[in-house]
Amino acid sequence: MYKLVLLRHGESVWNRDNIFAGWVDVELSDRGVEQAQEAGRVLREKGFVFDLAFTSVLQRAASTLEIVLKEMGLADVLIVENSWRLNERHYGALQGVNKKEAVGKFGAEQVMVWRRGYKIKPPKDAENKTESLEDVFLRVLPYWQEKIAPAILAGKKVLIVAHGNSLRALAKLFDQLSDEAVEMLNIPTGIPLVYEFNDDLQPLKHYYLAEDIEVAKAIAEIKIIC
């Protein structure tokens, strides 16, 4: 049996301020730092150790990983690989926009479609960039196949610290979620999510390292759009 730990980065300053971040490289809030410290403490107390970690190129994920490893006594010990393929979804012209203001301008229904629709892309930004969740899935998939899965099968104990949408893409892959099901999936910040796999990397089960009530509360917080 193999275990893989997924962790959504701690709260960023734009999470705190209810702003679409996407590929904008914002830092952790004070609460986000505390969440990362708590995640590291929980992983240490549960007896987890890692040989290899994967994260995005955005500082809110990389900083979360750094804090977790320091809390676990693994700083400067294990190999860390950064890839844009694990970045958050690019939100196009919505990046830097307050979600409440977006709702006021475009309406709650349209903003929800942009946020949650699997194949729906927000308006493009000035550089003609935007992504749907499907786009994220298609860029995460080869990274899983070529880099992460082989490491797990080689016996490496792996931690992935990434973002809500890149982790939702992995969950869609692991759990064979429909497009509609993944649209409804929410992954809370700062709470380790453990997947257990058989020898063929087929998922056996998954669970958060937190009480159900704590997970439910964290998920309720990230559902709020304004």
Helices and strands as residue ranges (DSSP letters): E 2-8, H 13-16, H 30-45, E 52-55, H 59-72, E 79-82, G 84-86, G 92-94, H 99-106, H 108-116, H 133-143, I 144-148, H 149-153, E 158-162, H 164-175, H 179-183, E 193-197, E 203-208, H 212-223
